[in-house]
Amino acid sequence: MTGHQVHYEVFIRRAPGAAWKLDMATENRTAAVSAAEELMAEGRVAAVRVTKETLHPETREFQSIS
């Protein structure tokens, strides 16, 4: 994927069944995963997910990779 920008997004649910909300975005995968683990360990959220986003340089569109 040469030429593609990559970042990671951390989404949270405050309560079961609640809407997903973006909590943070970073280019550092380790930081995203650590933040997600910390949120769950502290019991501050009901659920968390981390997605990898790539930006195509020609179309300028993001694509989620789960």
Buried (B, 14 or more C-beta within 10 A) or exposed (E): EEEEEEBBBBBBBEEEEEEEEEBBEBEEEEEBBEBBEEBBEEEEBEBBEBBBBBBEEEEEEEEEEE
